[in-house]
Amino acid sequence: MEPVAGYRRLYRTVDPLEAFDIFTSGRLRPALGQEGKYFFVSLEHARELGPKFESIGLGAAYRVVSATIAEEDLALAVPISNAGEGPGYFVPEDLLDSMTNLMWHDER
């Protein structure tokens, strides 16, 4: 599902604890002490991160969730480009509530 004009879909790799929190709350919320969350611009990059985490012993059962954000809000996020992980954004805590249309992408 593509977002409507003026919105962008972003993708996040989440561990089981964060997946449970999103599932039960219906929202993206930062964990205690976090100032926001990192998102990829493509589903493919988000899908690649879970197996990388699993291969270095950072748990298992990672899932991918996506949400849409208004372009005007995305302009306030910080663009990032992690080495080997693909481009994305750091979305500050105060913008997370503006992200809507949550979707799960479980197939690998």
Residue pairs with C-beta under 8 A, 6 or more apart in sequence:
1 9
1 101
1 103
2 9
3 9
3 68
3 101
6 70
6 71
6 72
7 68
7 69
7 70
7 71
8 41
8 68
8 69
8 71
8 74
9 66
9 67
9 68
9 101
10 39
10 40
10 41
10 66
10 67
10 68
10 69
10 74
10 88
10 89
10 91
10 99
11 39
11 40
11 41
11 42
11 43
11 45
11 46
11 64
11 65
11 66
11 105
12 28
12 37
12 38
12 39
12 40
12 46
12 64
12 65
12 66
12 67
13 40
13 46
13 47
13 49
13 50
13 53
13 62
13 63
13 64
14 22
14 62
14 63
14 64
14 65
15 53
15 58
15 59
15 61
15 62
16 59
16 61
16 62
16 63
18 31
19 63
19 65
21 29
22 28
22 65
22 102
26 102
27 96
27 97
27 102
28 37
28 65
28 67
28 96
28 99
28 102
29 96
30 36
30 37
30 93
30 96
34 93
35 92
35 93
36 90
36 91
36 92
36 93
36 95
36 96
37 90
37 91
37 96
38 80
38 88
38 89
38 90
38 91
39 46
39 88
39 89
39 90
39 91
40 46
40 49
40 85
40 86
40 87
40 88
41 86
41 87
41 88
41 89
42 86
43 64
43 66
43 105
44 86
45 85
45 86
45 87
45 88
46 64
46 66
46 105
47 64
47 105
47 108
48 85
48 86
49 62
49 85
50 62
50 63
50 64
50 108
51 62
51 108
52 85
53 59
53 62
54 60
54 62
63 104
63 105
63 106
64 104
64 105
64 106
65 102
65 103
65 104
65 105
66 102
66 103
66 105
67 99
67 100
67 101
67 102
67 103
68 99
68 100
68 101
69 77
69 91
69 95
69 98
69 99
69 100
70 98
73 95
73 98
74 89
74 91
76 92
76 95
77 89
77 90
77 91
77 92
77 95
78 89
78 90
78 92
79 87
79 88
79 89
80 87
80 88
80 89
80 90
81 87
81 88
82 88
91 99
